Amino acid sequence: MAIVPTFFVGDISLDRYYRAGAWPVMGDRVAMDVLEEQIGGMVANAARVHAGFGQPTEFISILNNGQLTQELKAGLLAANVGISHLAHHDDEPDPQTVVIMVGDEDVIFWANPSTLPIPLRADTLEALTCPGYLYSTAGRLARLVGPAGESAAQVLHTIRQAGRELILDLDADGLQLADSEFARGAHTVLMNEHGFTRSAIADKTAWLDGHEITELIVTL
């Protein structure tokens, strides 16, 4: 029996790393060491880790057709992450991030993505409409559009009815009011300790039961 792939819907970027001796104030000039570039993006990193365990993995996002996109796609393929369900639009900016490290801390700048919808082809929706897992963020889920113009909520309802379980990563933002329609009924909700504080969840058990969520994972 074929193993159903886990789908990851989200961000990917080229992370450019630098190390500085001190963080400047406005008007300063600071020399930096250029460090090795890495393929990054929270969801793309999760997809590559998942594939590293030998599990079938598919990545969904929207990217332009430029040279940087080709490099990122090659990196995903090298990590055994499938890219056949990617969407493309040339109004999507190059996804890149600048990470400046000072001592044990860092400052991160990233290029704002567009707000373009992420269109799902008919074969993509069909592949999602079966038991398995979908890992994503609330912001990316909200941009999904089905092949017949279905809204993100309609797409999620369809694939959940077919047994596709949602793993929702809320990272440092935590649960916002706009995320509620996606979080309800999710199998797993992930967030870090800052996101958990911002979510103001007083009673974890009551919150899980009230939102019909199987598990909550809070990281450091």
Disulfide bonds with the S-S distance in Angstrom:
none
